[in-house]
Amino acid sequence: MSDDDTTAGSGSVAALEKAWAEDPLMMDYLDPASPYFGLKRLSTDLYLRALADVLDAVESTDRVLDLGCGIGRFTVELAKRAGEVVAVDPCASSLAACRRHLAEAGLSERVRIEQADLSYLRDVPDGAFDLVLCAEVLNYSDDPEADMAEIVRVTQPSGCAIVSIEGRFGALVVRGVGEDQWGDALGSGRLANSSDGAIWLPTLDEFAALVQTPSGGRASVIGSHFLGEGVFWTSLDDERLGDDAYRRRIAQIDETLNADERVRPWARVFIAVLFKD
Ligand SMILES: C[S@@+](CC[C@H](N)C(=O)[O-])C[C@H]1O[C@@H](n2cnc3c(N)ncnc32)[C@H](O)[C@@H]1O
């Protein structure tokens, strides 16, 4: 693919493999030596806090899908709780790291790893999973509506799907946007760049519509990651990210910002929880 390819998803895996080859420690942010360890630990804390009720309800007999699992920060958390986890990602290097982290946690036996993209869903029977997690992956989808419908289809009628995505304004603040890209970036939210190929960055309203339409059930959406990797990143003290109390305080501020309707659309990440019934 070329740098100006604007098909969402088409370049992301090649770009990831290149990044792994150039700087594996930057990519493997679950390694305490990674420069992103602290920031991603905060990010994972924000997710685990926002999803505490759903994760607490996971039972040891549950079948769980981690779609676009990356290096497995959530695969490990899910495997601690569920009896059977399927972890899917198209990037071989990320899956190798995921395997490593599962082995370190003694959780390998509970997880089946598949190298595949979102089209993996097409061969999955209806209602095959009690819980589906798809974190920050639909940005790379060529057809988010179709993929979202598939996520809901493979979720049990009594089950739950968690879908998160990078939000338009929060991401545009932090990602580099060329002067010729602003029209598309603000209009359609389609953003081509050399590191990811092309991505789709929905507004809060667009994401809420995306997740609500196929579920027919209950969907709630929150905004997250305002500090850290988001619009208020200058408020974060990187030196203190190793301090649990500091990360808790940042998480509280994140919740305060989400509660403010003026600010919520500016979240870096939107997180949706969908119950089908
Ligand atoms: C931002 S990372 C998120 C990883 C993981 N879910 C997490 O939150 O730590 C995006 C992931 O999506 C994967 N990805 C990119 N394009 C994809 C596609 N078309 N189908 C499935 N996964 C894809 C990448 O390989 C990468 O692991």
The ligand as an ORCA input file, in Angstrom:
! r2SCAN-3c Opt
* xyz 0 1
  C      -5.061      0.469     18.938
  S      -4.745     -1.245     18.827
  C      -5.802     -1.891     20.095
  C      -5.341     -3.225     20.604
  C      -6.101     -3.767     21.807
  N      -7.500     -3.959     21.511
  C      -5.935     -2.833     22.979
  O      -6.851     -2.041     23.259
  O      -4.873     -2.862     23.603
  C      -5.590     -1.653     17.337
  C      -5.499     -3.132     17.011
  O      -6.359     -3.398     15.888
  C      -5.722     -4.325     15.068
  N      -6.301     -4.167     13.727
  C      -6.008     -3.257     12.779
  N      -6.750     -3.455     11.679
  C      -7.561     -4.508     11.965
  C      -8.583     -5.195     11.245
  N      -8.918     -4.826     10.008
  N      -9.182     -6.250     11.839
  C      -8.854     -6.603     13.124
  N      -7.912     -5.981     13.851
  C      -7.277     -4.946     13.272
  C      -4.257     -4.003     15.134
  O      -3.447     -5.088     14.761
  C      -4.106     -3.592     16.595
  O      -3.720     -4.670     17.394
*
